[in-house]
Amino acid sequence: MLVTTMEMLKEARKNHYGVGAFNVESLEFVMAVFAAAEETGFPVIMQTAPGTVKRAGPDYLYGMVWAAAA
């Protein structure tokens, strides 16, 4: 499930847990982070580097995350 960072962090603060942020650069990274989040039941933040955005473009990165979430 995709939610805003604000929603995620409010819930984490309320329930006293941290949220991991992971640098994703390819579909394999995205799938691995989603698998870990599903297995543990904890939320995650997917982030990336400026160079990755420059090479792949924001639409491509967004599409990978959206497709993996579906």
C-alpha positions, 0 to 999 in steps of 0.5 A: 500500500502506498501512503504519504511520508507524513502519514507513515511517520505520524503512525511510526511516532504514535506507535514508537517505531522507526521507518527505514529508508532504502536507496533503490536504483532498479526494479530488483532493489524495489522488489527486494525492499517491498518483499522485506516490508511485506515479510516484516510488516513494517513500512519503508521509504524508497529513496534514490540518488540524483544521478539515478533520477538523471539517468532513468528519469522520475517517471521510470522510477515512479513506475517501478515502485507503483508496479511493485506496489500493485 
